[in-house]
Amino acid sequence: MDLRLVMSAFAAIFIAELGDKTQLATMAMAGTAESKLSIFCGAALALVATSALGVLVGGALSRTVPELWMNRGAGVMFIVIGLFYLFGR
């Protein structure tokens, strides 16, 4: 296992997830739930599941789509999502 790659992925995801909708929803649920551990476990499992899906799909796509086009596609998706949040409802 490449520890540098692990730390790089951790840092990127940790920073990206701070203050996002998922964290806000988790805080709201924890504020009303009696079992904080249940909220933590559910949120952690959800993040693991979405990360696993991302790794599996990314790995499958990388066998057929060149890295340059994967980077461009990801960039376009980020721009579209940003515009949606900026100008959307």
C-alpha positions in Angstrom: 0.0 0.0 0.0 1.3 3.4 -1.0 1.1 5.5 2.2 1.6 8.8 0.3 -1.3 8.0 -1.9 -3.4 7.1 1.1 -2.6 10.4 2.8 -3.2 12.3 -0.4 -6.7 10.8 -0.8 -7.5 11.3 2.9 -6.5 15.0 2.8 -8.4 15.7 -0.4 -11.6 14.0 0.8 -11.4 15.3 4.3 -11.0 18.9 3.1 -13.7 18.5 0.4 -16.2 17.0 3.0 -15.8 19.7 5.6 -19.0 21.8 5.8 -20.7 20.1 2.9 -24.4 19.0 2.8 -23.5 15.5 4.1 -21.8 16.9 7.2 -24.6 19.3 7.9 -27.2 16.5 7.5 -25.1 14.4 9.9 -25.0 17.2 12.4 -28.7 17.7 12.2 -29.4 14.0 12.7 -27.0 13.8 15.6 -28.7 16.8 17.2 -32.0 15.0 17.4 -31.0 11.3 17.7 -30.5 9.6 21.0 -27.8 7.3 19.7 -24.9 9.4 18.4 -23.0 6.1 17.7 -25.8 5.0 15.3 -25.6 8.2 13.4 -21.8 8.0 13.2 -21.9 4.4 12.0 -24.5 5.1 9.4 -22.7 8.1 8.1 -19.3 6.3 8.0 -20.8 3.3 6.2 -22.4 5.7 3.6 -19.1 7.4 3.0 -17.3 4.1 2.6 -20.0 2.8 0.2 -19.8 5.9 -2.0 -16.0 5.8 -1.9 -16.0 2.1 -2.9 -18.4 2.9 -5.8 -16.1 5.7 -6.9 -13.1 3.4 -6.9 -14.8 0.6 -8.7 -16.3 2.9 -11.4 -13.1 4.9 -11.7 -11.1 1.7 -12.1 -13.4 0.3 -14.7 -13.4 3.5 -16.7 -9.6 3.8 -16.5 -9.3 0.6 -18.5 -11.3 2.1 -21.5 -11.1 5.9 -21.2 -7.7 7.7 -21.4 -6.7 9.6 -18.3 -6.7 12.9 -20.1 -10.4 12.5 -20.9 -11.2 11.3 -17.4 -9.6 14.5 -16.0 -11.5 16.7 -18.5 -14.8 14.9 -17.8 -14.3 15.4 -14.1 -13.5 19.0 -14.6 -16.6 19.6 -16.7 -18.7 17.9 -14.1 -17.3 20.1 -11.3 -18.0 23.2 -13.4 -21.6 22.1 -14.2 -22.3 21.3 -10.5 -20.8 24.6 -9.5 -23.0 26.5 -12.0 -26.0 24.5 -10.9 -25.4 25.5 -7.3 -24.6 29.1 -8.3 -27.6 29.7 -10.5 -30.0 26.8 -9.7 -32.8 26.9 -7.3 
